[in-house]
Amino acid sequence: MEKTLVIFKPSAMERGCVGQILARFQQKGLIISGIKMMWLDEAILREHYSHLVEKPFFPHLLKAMMASPVIVVCLAGLDVVNVVRMMTGSTNGREAQPGTIRGDFAMSNQENIIHASSTAEEAVVEIGRFFKPEEIYEWKPEYMDFIYSSL
Ligand code: GDP
């Protein structure tokens, strides 16, 4: 099954809403294939946000992403990249639809609770950036047959 990367940013860690958001993903029927806590450093953030390094807000983004440890999660499921992006909502929390994670938890462009991979290709690269191969588990809970039974 397809996989995607989610990062619980320092805004989620500080506000103590990691459990609530992880519960949304599990309730939806997504499988946790990998999960760990880590501090991000400037080198990995420059790689991860390479499309933003020239932006004036980049130094602020760097500082915000290193304000606490983060939790990185690899989720698996059918069309999981698109499903998680839909559940995440627009970048700016003030513009994100209510019902999405950013729409329900964020009021900021920068402090927007989670990162989620944008495309399946990007997800492969991002999972490789944050996880060692042996940290990703290929498994499927038994009850998944009731969620994915139309396959
Ligand atoms: P995403 O894929 O929705 O996370 O959006 P981007 O890849 O465009 O941006 C990456 C992250 O940079 C966002 O999630 C925000 O945390 C941050 N960011 C994006 N735009 C802005 C901005 O205009 N100002 C600030 N301060 N941060 C931003």
Backbone and ligand atoms as CSV (ligand in chain L), in Angstrom:
chain,resi,resn,atom,element,x,y,z
A,1,MET,N,N,0.840,-1.206,0.000
A,1,MET,CA,C,0.000,0.000,0.000
A,1,MET,C,C,0.872,1.252,0.000
A,2,GLU,N,N,0.309,2.318,-0.520
A,2,GLU,CA,C,1.051,3.584,-0.592
A,2,GLU,C,C,1.376,4.090,0.823
A,3,LYS,N,N,2.483,4.838,0.901
A,3,LYS,CA,C,2.890,5.397,2.200
A,3,LYS,C,C,3.093,6.905,2.087
A,4,THR,N,N,2.951,7.581,3.221
A,4,THR,CA,C,3.215,9.022,3.263
A,4,THR,C,C,3.904,9.376,4.566
A,5,LEU,N,N,4.492,10.572,4.577
A,5,LEU,CA,C,5.184,11.036,5.790
A,5,LEU,C,C,4.412,12.175,6.428
A,6,VAL,N,N,4.222,12.061,7.725
A,6,VAL,CA,C,3.634,13.153,8.517
A,6,VAL,C,C,4.645,13.534,9.590
A,7,ILE,N,N,4.819,14.846,9.777
A,7,ILE,CA,C,5.643,15.330,10.898
A,7,ILE,C,C,4.737,16.111,11.836
A,8,PHE,N,N,4.696,15.698,13.095
A,8,PHE,CA,C,4.029,16.511,14.114
A,8,PHE,C,C,5.010,17.605,14.503
A,9,LYS,N,N,4.706,18.819,14.059
A,9,LYS,CA,C,5.613,19.952,14.233
A,9,LYS,C,C,5.616,20.403,15.697
A,10,PRO,N,N,6.594,21.256,16.064
A,10,PRO,CA,C,6.621,21.747,17.443
A,10,PRO,C,C,5.294,22.385,17.884
A,11,SER,N,N,4.532,22.959,16.949
A,11,SER,CA,C,3.240,23.543,17.358
A,11,SER,C,C,2.308,22.459,17.903
A,12,ALA,N,N,2.361,21.254,17.342
A,12,ALA,CA,C,1.539,20.145,17.856
A,12,ALA,C,C,2.113,19.607,19.163
A,13,MET,N,N,3.447,19.542,19.224
A,13,MET,CA,C,4.089,19.006,20.435
A,13,MET,C,C,3.802,19.917,21.627
A,14,GLU,N,N,4.001,21.227,21.416
A,14,GLU,CA,C,3.808,22.188,22.507
A,14,GLU,C,C,2.363,22.223,22.968
A,15,ARG,N,N,1.441,22.083,22.024
A,15,ARG,CA,C,0.024,22.215,22.374
A,15,ARG,C,C,-0.621,20.901,22.804
A,16,GLY,N,N,0.155,19.833,22.754
A,16,GLY,CA,C,-0.341,18.563,23.281
A,16,GLY,C,C,-1.500,17.970,22.498
A,17,CYS,N,N,-1.499,18.169,21.170
A,17,CYS,CA,C,-2.610,17.632,20.383
A,17,CYS,C,C,-2.180,16.483,19.461
A,18,VAL,N,N,-1.010,15.901,19.728
A,18,VAL,CA,C,-0.525,14.806,18.881
A,18,VAL,C,C,-1.495,13.620,18.921
A,19,GLY,N,N,-1.923,13.254,20.117
A,19,GLY,CA,C,-2.805,12.090,20.274
A,19,GLY,C,C,-4.117,12.265,19.522
A,20,GLN,N,N,-4.715,13.443,19.651
A,20,GLN,CA,C,-5.997,13.698,18.970
A,20,GLN,C,C,-5.857,13.550,17.460
A,21,ILE,N,N,-4.733,14.049,16.918
A,21,ILE,CA,C,-4.559,14.031,15.459
A,21,ILE,C,C,-4.201,12.633,14.968
A,22,LEU,N,N,-3.354,11.957,15.731
A,22,LEU,CA,C,-3.025,10.570,15.366
A,22,LEU,C,C,-4.300,9.720,15.391
A,23,ALA,N,N,-5.169,9.990,16.342
A,23,ALA,CA,C,-6.444,9.250,16.432
A,23,ALA,C,C,-7.281,9.474,15.171
A,24,ARG,N,N,-7.238,10.691,14.615
A,24,ARG,CA,C,-7.998,10.948,13.373
A,24,ARG,C,C,-7.508,10.044,12.254
A,25,PHE,N,N,-6.171,9.923,12.148
A,25,PHE,CA,C,-5.606,9.098,11.074
A,25,PHE,C,C,-5.989,7.630,11.273
A,26,GLN,N,N,-5.937,7.161,12.518
A,26,GLN,CA,C,-6.285,5.762,12.778
A,26,GLN,C,C,-7.768,5.517,12.551
A,27,GLN,N,N,-8.587,6.480,12.968
A,27,GLN,CA,C,-10.040,6.364,12.786
A,27,GLN,C,C,-10.394,6.282,11.309
A,28,LYS,N,N,-9.634,7.016,10.481
A,28,LYS,CA,C,-9.876,7.024,9.040
A,28,LYS,C,C,-9.561,5.678,8.391
A,29,GLY,N,N,-8.678,4.907,9.052
A,29,GLY,CA,C,-8.319,3.603,8.502
A,29,GLY,C,C,-6.901,3.562,7.954
A,30,LEU,N,N,-6.072,4.501,8.395
A,30,LEU,CA,C,-4.673,4.510,7.947
A,30,LEU,C,C,-3.832,3.712,8.938
A,31,ILE,N,N,-2.789,3.105,8.424
A,31,ILE,CA,C,-1.959,2.198,9.224
A,31,ILE,C,C,-0.664,2.908,9.606
A,32,ILE,N,N,-0.284,2.805,10.866
A,32,ILE,CA,C,1.016,3.351,11.288
A,32,ILE,C,C,2.086,2.335,10.908
A,33,SER,N,N,2.965,2.750,9.974
A,33,SER,CA,C,4.042,1.853,9.517
A,33,SER,C,C,5.370,2.185,10.180
A,34,GLY,N,N,5.469,3.412,10.731
A,34,GLY,CA,C,6.690,3.825,11.414
A,34,GLY,C,C,6.382,5.042,12.266
A,35,ILE,N,N,7.034,5.139,13.425
A,35,ILE,CA,C,6.791,6.306,14.289
A,35,ILE,C,C,7.993,6.490,15.207
A,36,LYS,N,N,8.483,7.722,15.298
A,36,LYS,CA,C,9.579,7.990,16.236
A,36,LYS,C,C,9.689,9.484,16.539
A,37,MET,N,N,10.367,9.756,17.641
A,37,MET,CA,C,10.568,11.141,18.075
A,37,MET,C,C,12.013,11.533,17.786
A,38,MET,N,N,12.212,12.758,17.329
A,38,MET,CA,C,13.566,13.199,17.026
A,38,MET,C,C,13.664,14.725,17.050
A,39,TRP,N,N,14.873,15.234,17.255
A,39,TRP,CA,C,15.129,16.658,17.058
A,39,TRP,C,C,15.530,16.839,15.602
A,40,LEU,N,N,14.997,17.839,14.952
A,40,LEU,CA,C,15.442,18.160,13.598
A,40,LEU,C,C,16.592,19.150,13.697
A,41,ASP,N,N,17.547,19.058,12.761
A,41,ASP,CA,C,18.625,20.053,12.745
A,41,ASP,C,C,18.559,20.846,11.431
A,42,GLU,N,N,19.399,21.865,11.356
A,42,GLU,CA,C,19.325,22.772,10.205
A,42,GLU,C,C,19.584,22.032,8.895
A,43,ALA,N,N,20.498,21.076,8.913
A,43,ALA,CA,C,20.857,20.374,7.668
A,43,ALA,C,C,19.645,19.634,7.096
A,44,ILE,N,N,18.935,18.904,7.939
A,44,ILE,CA,C,17.795,18.118,7.435
A,44,ILE,C,C,16.654,19.050,7.028
A,45,LEU,N,N,16.511,20.174,7.724
A,45,LEU,CA,C,15.439,21.120,7.384
A,45,LEU,C,C,15.738,21.853,6.074
A,46,ARG,N,N,16.996,22.150,5.823
A,46,ARG,CA,C,17.368,22.792,4.544
A,46,ARG,C,C,17.075,21.858,3.373
A,47,GLU,N,N,17.242,20.565,3.608
A,47,GLU,CA,C,16.942,19.578,2.571
A,47,GLU,C,C,15.419,19.438,2.419
A,48,HIS,N,N,14.760,19.287,3.544
A,48,HIS,CA,C,13.308,19.051,3.540
A,48,HIS,C,C,12.541,20.245,2.967
A,49,TYR,N,N,12.989,21.440,3.308
A,49,TYR,CA,C,12.324,22.656,2.834
A,49,TYR,C,C,13.188,23.383,1.803
A,50,SER,N,N,13.861,22.619,0.927
A,50,SER,CA,C,14.777,23.230,-0.058
A,50,SER,C,C,14.034,24.210,-0.984
A,51,HIS,N,N,12.731,23.976,-1.204
A,51,HIS,CA,C,11.948,24.871,-2.076
A,51,HIS,C,C,11.661,26.215,-1.403
A,52,LEU,N,N,12.015,26.357,-0.127
A,52,LEU,CA,C,11.676,27.587,0.609
A,52,LEU,C,C,12.888,28.350,1.135
A,53,VAL,N,N,14.113,27.831,0.888
A,53,VAL,CA,C,15.289,28.439,1.535
A,53,VAL,C,C,15.505,29.909,1.167
A,54,GLU,N,N,15.012,30.318,0.006
A,54,GLU,CA,C,15.197,31.722,-0.401
A,54,GLU,C,C,14.089,32.637,0.134
A,55,LYS,N,N,13.077,32.070,0.757
A,55,LYS,CA,C,11.951,32.889,1.234
A,55,LYS,C,C,12.370,33.700,2.456
A,56,PRO,N,N,11.834,34.916,2.576
A,56,PRO,CA,C,12.216,35.740,3.728
A,56,PRO,C,C,11.852,35.113,5.077
A,57,PHE,N,N,10.815,34.272,5.089
A,57,PHE,CA,C,10.399,33.670,6.363
A,57,PHE,C,C,11.195,32.426,6.727
A,58,PHE,N,N,12.132,32.003,5.836
A,58,PHE,CA,C,12.809,30.727,6.083
A,58,PHE,C,C,13.535,30.667,7.439
A,59,PRO,N,N,14.257,31.723,7.857
A,59,PRO,CA,C,14.906,31.654,9.179
A,59,PRO,C,C,13.899,31.436,10.316
A,60,HIS,N,N,12.724,32.016,10.183
A,60,HIS,CA,C,11.685,31.828,11.203
A,60,HIS,C,C,11.177,30.384,11.190
A,61,LEU,N,N,11.024,29.852,9.973
A,61,LEU,CA,C,10.555,28.469,9.834
A,61,LEU,C,C,11.567,27.500,10.459
A,62,LEU,N,N,12.855,27.749,10.192
A,62,LEU,CA,C,13.919,26.923,10.780
A,62,LEU,C,C,13.817,26.912,12.300
A,63,LYS,N,N,13.706,28.120,12.862
A,63,LYS,CA,C,13.657,28.248,14.328
A,63,LYS,C,C,12.419,27.529,14.876
A,64,ALA,N,N,11.300,27.719,14.197
A,64,ALA,CA,C,10.040,27.109,14.657
A,64,ALA,C,C,10.115,25.586,14.625
A,65,MET,N,N,10.785,25.040,13.610
A,65,MET,CA,C,10.842,23.574,13.466
A,65,MET,C,C,11.856,22.939,14.422
A,66,MET,N,N,12.710,23.797,15.039
A,66,MET,CA,C,13.692,23.272,15.998
A,66,MET,C,C,13.343,23.677,17.427
A,67,ALA,N,N,12.125,24.171,17.622
A,67,ALA,CA,C,11.731,24.672,18.949
A,67,ALA,C,C,11.478,23.539,19.946
A,68,SER,N,N,11.247,22.346,19.460
A,68,SER,CA,C,11.039,21.175,20.336
A,68,SER,C,C,11.350,19.947,19.487
A,69,PRO,N,N,11.424,18.770,20.114
A,69,PRO,CA,C,11.502,17.563,19.275
A,69,PRO,C,C,10.210,17.432,18.484
A,70,VAL,N,N,10.256,16.655,17.428
A,70,VAL,CA,C,9.059,16.398,16.626
A,70,VAL,C,C,8.787,14.894,16.648
A,71,ILE,N,N,7.586,14.515,16.200
A,71,ILE,CA,C,7.284,13.095,16.010
A,71,ILE,C,C,7.058,12.881,14.520
A,72,VAL,N,N,7.819,11.961,13.955
A,72,VAL,CA,C,7.644,11.644,12.533
A,72,VAL,C,C,6.891,10.322,12.438
A,73,VAL,N,N,5.936,10.300,11.503
A,73,VAL,CA,C,5.074,9.123,11.358
A,73,VAL,C,C,4.999,8.752,9.881
A,74,CYS,N,N,5.147,7.474,9.599
A,74,CYS,CA,C,4.904,6.959,8.250
A,74,CYS,C,C,3.545,6.266,8.286
A,75,LEU,N,N,2.617,6.746,7.455
A,75,LEU,CA,C,1.271,6.165,7.393
A,75,LEU,C,C,1.102,5.421,6.083
A,76,ALA,N,N,0.384,4.320,6.130
A,76,ALA,CA,C,0.119,3.536,4.922
A,76,ALA,C,C,-1.382,3.427,4.696
A,77,GLY,N,N,-1.771,3.301,3.425
A,77,GLY,CA,C,-3.182,3.134,3.088
A,77,GLY,C,C,-3.376,3.362,1.596
A,78,LEU,N,N,-4.549,3.046,1.109
A,78,LEU,CA,C,-4.865,3.274,-0.299
A,78,LEU,C,C,-4.937,4.778,-0.550
A,79,ASP,N,N,-4.221,5.283,-1.556
A,79,ASP,CA,C,-4.199,6.716,-1.875
A,79,ASP,C,C,-3.866,7.583,-0.657
A,80,VAL,N,N,-3.019,7.053,0.206
A,80,VAL,CA,C,-2.795,7.715,1.503
A,80,VAL,C,C,-2.230,9.135,1.369
A,81,VAL,N,N,-1.422,9.391,0.318
A,81,VAL,CA,C,-0.838,10.733,0.182
A,81,VAL,C,C,-1.956,11.763,0.011
A,82,ASN,N,N,-2.866,11.489,-0.913
A,82,ASN,CA,C,-3.977,12.428,-1.144
A,82,ASN,C,C,-4.917,12.495,0.034
A,83,VAL,N,N,-5.204,11.354,0.621
A,83,VAL,CA,C,-6.127,11.329,1.761
A,83,VAL,C,C,-5.573,12.193,2.906
A,84,VAL,N,N,-4.287,12.031,3.194
A,84,VAL,CA,C,-3.703,12.782,4.318
A,84,VAL,C,C,-3.607,14.272,3.983
A,85,ARG,N,N,-3.296,14.605,2.733
A,85,ARG,CA,C,-3.263,16.035,2.356
A,85,ARG,C,C,-4.660,16.646,2.501
A,86,MET,N,N,-5.696,15.895,2.102
A,86,MET,CA,C,-7.065,16.415,2.250
A,86,MET,C,C,-7.404,16.610,3.720
A,87,MET,N,N,-6.991,15.638,4.544
A,87,MET,CA,C,-7.268,15.748,5.978
A,87,MET,C,C,-6.472,16.884,6.613
A,88,THR,N,N,-5.307,17.225,6.012
A,88,THR,CA,C,-4.428,18.256,6.574
A,88,THR,C,C,-4.965,19.658,6.301
A,89,GLY,N,N,-5.435,19.914,5.085
A,89,GLY,CA,C,-5.963,21.236,4.742
A,89,GLY,C,C,-4.895,22.186,4.245
A,90,SER,N,N,-5.325,23.386,3.862
A,90,SER,CA,C,-4.414,24.382,3.275
A,90,SER,C,C,-3.330,24.802,4.261
A,91,THR,N,N,-2.233,25.327,3.685
A,91,THR,CA,C,-1.069,25.703,4.495
A,91,THR,C,C,-1.432,26.684,5.604
A,92,ASN,N,N,-2.157,27.723,5.249
A,92,ASN,CA,C,-2.498,28.762,6.234
A,92,ASN,C,C,-3.713,28.311,7.049
A,93,GLY,N,N,-3.515,28.143,8.334
A,93,GLY,CA,C,-4.589,27.653,9.201
A,93,GLY,C,C,-5.846,28.508,9.139
A,94,ARG,N,N,-5.678,29.794,8.862
A,94,ARG,CA,C,-6.851,30.688,8.815
A,94,ARG,C,C,-7.674,30.465,7.549
A,95,GLU,N,N,-7.039,29.863,6.539
A,95,GLU,CA,C,-7.748,29.601,5.277
A,95,GLU,C,C,-8.155,28.139,5.129
A,96,ALA,N,N,-7.632,27.291,6.001
A,96,ALA,CA,C,-7.929,25.855,5.893
A,96,ALA,C,C,-9.382,25.599,6.278
A,97,GLN,N,N,-10.001,24.675,5.557
A,97,GLN,CA,C,-11.409,24.342,5.799
A,97,GLN,C,C,-11.611,23.773,7.204
A,98,PRO,N,N,-12.676,24.214,7.884
A,98,PRO,CA,C,-13.035,23.546,9.141
A,98,PRO,C,C,-13.229,22.053,8.867
A,99,GLY,N,N,-12.823,21.233,9.811
A,99,GLY,CA,C,-12.901,19.780,9.603
A,99,GLY,C,C,-11.553,19.203,9.213
A,100,THR,N,N,-10.688,20.052,8.613
A,100,THR,CA,C,-9.325,19.597,8.355
A,100,THR,C,C,-8.492,19.828,9.623
A,101,ILE,N,N,-7.333,19.205,9.662
A,101,ILE,CA,C,-6.494,19.326,10.860
A,101,ILE,C,C,-6.059,20.783,11.045
A,102,ARG,N,N,-5.542,21.385,9.972
A,102,ARG,CA,C,-5.124,22.790,10.105
A,102,ARG,C,C,-6.334,23.694,10.320
A,103,GLY,N,N,-7.449,23.367,9.681
A,103,GLY,CA,C,-8.671,24.165,9.856
A,103,GLY,C,C,-9.197,24.108,11.278
A,104,ASP,N,N,-8.954,23.008,11.959
A,104,ASP,CA,C,-9.479,22.841,13.314
A,104,ASP,C,C,-8.480,23.210,14.404
A,105,PHE,N,N,-7.169,23.198,14.074
A,105,PHE,CA,C,-6.169,23.396,15.131
A,105,PHE,C,C,-5.268,24.607,14.919
A,106,ALA,N,N,-5.309,25.264,13.739
A,106,ALA,CA,C,-4.289,26.284,13.456
A,106,ALA,C,C,-4.884,27.626,13.062
A,107,MET,N,N,-4.171,28.683,13.418
A,107,MET,CA,C,-4.546,30.047,13.045
A,107,MET,C,C,-3.369,30.747,12.378
A,108,SER,N,N,-2.406,29.977,11.881
A,108,SER,CA,C,-1.149,30.549,11.404
A,108,SER,C,C,-0.702,29.861,10.128
A,109,ASN,N,N,0.130,30.564,9.368
A,109,ASN,CA,C,0.758,30.030,8.174
A,109,ASN,C,C,1.906,29.102,8.566
A,110,GLN,N,N,2.642,29.534,9.574
A,110,GLN,CA,C,3.862,28.824,9.965
A,110,GLN,C,C,3.576,27.722,10.986
A,111,GLU,N,N,2.817,28.060,12.001
A,111,GLU,CA,C,2.557,27.109,13.109
A,111,GLU,C,C,1.316,26.303,12.751
A,112,ASN,N,N,1.482,25.440,11.746
A,112,ASN,CA,C,0.298,24.765,11.203
A,112,ASN,C,C,0.264,23.266,11.520
A,113,ILE,N,N,0.826,22.892,12.663
A,113,ILE,CA,C,0.594,21.605,13.343
A,113,ILE,C,C,1.283,20.381,12.718
A,114,ILE,N,N,1.037,20.135,11.427
A,114,ILE,CA,C,1.691,18.958,10.830
A,114,ILE,C,C,2.240,19.283,9.436
A,115,HIS,N,N,3.233,18.502,9.047
A,115,HIS,CA,C,3.674,18.432,7.660
A,115,HIS,C,C,3.100,17.148,7.073
A,116,ALA,N,N,2.709,17.182,5.818
A,116,ALA,CA,C,2.284,15.961,5.115
A,116,ALA,C,C,2.839,15.997,3.697
A,117,SER,N,N,3.373,14.886,3.219
A,117,SER,CA,C,3.947,14.828,1.863
A,117,SER,C,C,2.909,15.241,0.824
A,118,SER,N,N,3.375,15.922,-0.241
A,118,SER,CA,C,2.458,16.441,-1.275
A,118,SER,C,C,2.145,15.457,-2.386
A,119,THR,N,N,3.133,14.634,-2.748
A,119,THR,CA,C,2.936,13.685,-3.850
A,119,THR,C,C,3.523,12.326,-3.438
A,120,ALA,N,N,3.117,11.290,-4.171
A,120,ALA,CA,C,3.623,9.945,-3.867
A,120,ALA,C,C,5.152,9.886,-4.041
A,121,GLU,N,N,5.666,10.587,-5.064
A,121,GLU,CA,C,7.119,10.586,-5.314
A,121,GLU,C,C,7.832,11.276,-4.144
A,122,GLU,N,N,7.275,12.414,-3.726
A,122,GLU,CA,C,7.868,13.164,-2.615
A,122,GLU,C,C,7.820,12.326,-1.329
A,123,ALA,N,N,6.751,11.589,-1.157
A,123,ALA,CA,C,6.606,10.767,0.056
A,123,ALA,C,C,7.735,9.738,0.154
A,124,VAL,N,N,8.080,9.116,-0.968
A,124,VAL,CA,C,9.154,8.108,-0.959
A,124,VAL,C,C,10.467,8.758,-0.502
A,125,VAL,N,N,10.757,9.944,-1.057
A,125,VAL,CA,C,11.986,10.655,-0.702
A,125,VAL,C,C,11.949,11.058,0.778
A,126,GLU,N,N,10.812,11.564,1.221
A,126,GLU,CA,C,10.711,12.068,2.605
A,126,GLU,C,C,10.775,10.938,3.631
A,127,ILE,N,N,10.157,9.801,3.322
A,127,ILE,CA,C,10.230,8.663,4.251
A,127,ILE,C,C,11.697,8.228,4.382
A,128,GLY,N,N,12.411,8.219,3.256
A,128,GLY,CA,C,13.834,7.863,3.265
A,128,GLY,C,C,14.687,8.881,4.013
A,129,ARG,N,N,14.227,10.117,4.035
A,129,ARG,CA,C,14.974,11.177,4.730
A,129,ARG,C,C,14.871,11.025,6.250
A,130,PHE,N,N,13.728,10.582,6.735
A,130,PHE,CA,C,13.492,10.587,8.182
A,130,PHE,C,C,13.535,9.199,8.827
A,131,PHE,N,N,13.436,8.145,8.024
A,131,PHE,CA,C,13.429,6.787,8.588
A,131,PHE,C,C,14.505,5.930,7.949
A,132,LYS,N,N,15.086,5.044,8.766
A,132,LYS,CA,C,15.932,3.974,8.209
A,132,LYS,C,C,14.985,2.886,7.700
A,133,PRO,N,N,15.405,2.100,6.693
A,133,PRO,CA,C,14.509,1.065,6.157
A,133,PRO,C,C,13.960,0.136,7.244
A,134,GLU,N,N,14.804,-0.202,8.228
A,134,GLU,CA,C,14.352,-1.157,9.258
A,134,GLU,C,C,13.372,-0.527,10.255
A,135,GLU,N,N,13.153,0.759,10.162
A,135,GLU,CA,C,12.178,1.417,11.053
A,135,GLU,C,C,10.766,1.449,10.449
A,136,ILE,N,N,10.637,0.978,9.217
A,136,ILE,CA,C,9.326,0.922,8.555
A,136,ILE,C,C,8.830,-0.528,8.601
A,137,TYR,N,N,7.617,-0.697,9.109
A,137,TYR,CA,C,7.053,-2.041,9.318
A,137,TYR,C,C,5.972,-2.328,8.282
A,138,GLU,N,N,6.138,-3.426,7.555
A,138,GLU,CA,C,5.125,-3.848,6.581
A,138,GLU,C,C,4.156,-4.752,7.318
A,139,TRP,N,N,3.008,-4.223,7.691
A,139,TRP,CA,C,2.017,-5.044,8.399
A,139,TRP,C,C,0.643,-4.463,8.144
A,140,LYS,N,N,-0.374,-5.240,8.452
A,140,LYS,CA,C,-1.742,-4.794,8.228
A,140,LYS,C,C,-2.610,-5.345,9.355
A,141,PRO,N,N,-3.219,-4.471,10.172
A,141,PRO,CA,C,-4.104,-4.985,11.216
A,141,PRO,C,C,-5.237,-5.805,10.593
A,142,GLU,N,N,-5.690,-6.843,11.290
A,142,GLU,CA,C,-6.738,-7.731,10.774
A,142,GLU,C,C,-7.999,-6.969,10.359
A,143,TYR,N,N,-8.363,-5.951,11.145
A,143,TYR,CA,C,-9.636,-5.269,10.876
A,143,TYR,C,C,-9.596,-4.440,9.588
A,144,MET,N,N,-8.416,-4.300,8.980
A,144,MET,CA,C,-8.310,-3.513,7.748
A,144,MET,C,C,-9.148,-4.117,6.612
A,145,ASP,N,N,-9.411,-5.420,6.668
A,145,ASP,CA,C,-10.242,-6.040,5.628
A,145,ASP,C,C,-11.642,-5.426,5.617
A,146,PHE,N,N,-12.088,-4.923,6.760
A,146,PHE,CA,C,-13.414,-4.308,6.816
A,146,PHE,C,C,-13.391,-2.879,6.273
A,147,ILE,N,N,-12.193,-2.277,6.225
A,147,ILE,CA,C,-12.068,-0.914,5.697
A,147,ILE,C,C,-11.747,-0.946,4.212
A,148,TYR,N,N,-10.914,-1.886,3.809
A,148,TYR,CA,C,-10.453,-1.925,2.420
A,148,TYR,C,C,-11.079,-3.088,1.654
A,149,SER,N,N,-12.255,-3.538,2.065
A,149,SER,CA,C,-12.832,-4.769,1.504
A,149,SER,C,C,-13.221,-4.656,0.035
A,150,SER,N,N,-13.355,-3.428,-0.503
A,150,SER,CA,C,-13.765,-3.291,-1.902
A,150,SER,C,C,-12.585,-3.354,-2.865
A,151,LEU,N,N,-11.385,-3.591,-2.376
A,151,LEU,CA,C,-10.197,-3.617,-3.246
A,151,LEU,C,C,-10.289,-4.720,-4.283
L,1,GDP,P1,P,2.742,22.801,3.065
L,1,GDP,O1,O,3.112,21.724,2.080
L,1,GDP,O2,O,1.259,23.058,3.122
L,1,GDP,O3,O,3.306,22.553,4.439
L,1,GDP,O4,O,3.342,24.179,2.505
L,1,GDP,P2,P,4.779,24.611,1.941
L,1,GDP,O5,O,5.595,23.451,1.482
L,1,GDP,O6,O,4.523,25.723,0.966
L,1,GDP,O7,O,5.485,25.293,3.204
L,1,GDP,C1,C,6.142,24.515,4.171
L,1,GDP,C2,C,5.930,25.131,5.530
L,1,GDP,O8,O,6.528,26.442,5.544
L,1,GDP,C3,C,4.470,25.392,5.886
L,1,GDP,O9,O,3.794,24.257,6.349
L,1,GDP,C4,C,4.613,26.461,6.942
L,1,GDP,O10,O,4.971,25.913,8.202
L,1,GDP,C5,C,5.767,27.289,6.393
L,1,GDP,N1,N,5.291,28.433,5.603
L,1,GDP,C6,C,4.744,28.410,4.345
L,1,GDP,N2,N,4.436,29.650,3.928
L,1,GDP,C7,C,4.786,30.487,4.953
L,1,GDP,C8,C,4.729,31.914,5.124
L,1,GDP,O11,O,4.277,32.662,4.258
L,1,GDP,N3,N,5.205,32.391,6.308
L,1,GDP,C9,C,5.710,31.579,7.294
L,1,GDP,N4,N,6.154,32.153,8.426
L,1,GDP,N5,N,5.793,30.246,7.150
L,1,GDP,C10,C,5.329,29.704,6.003
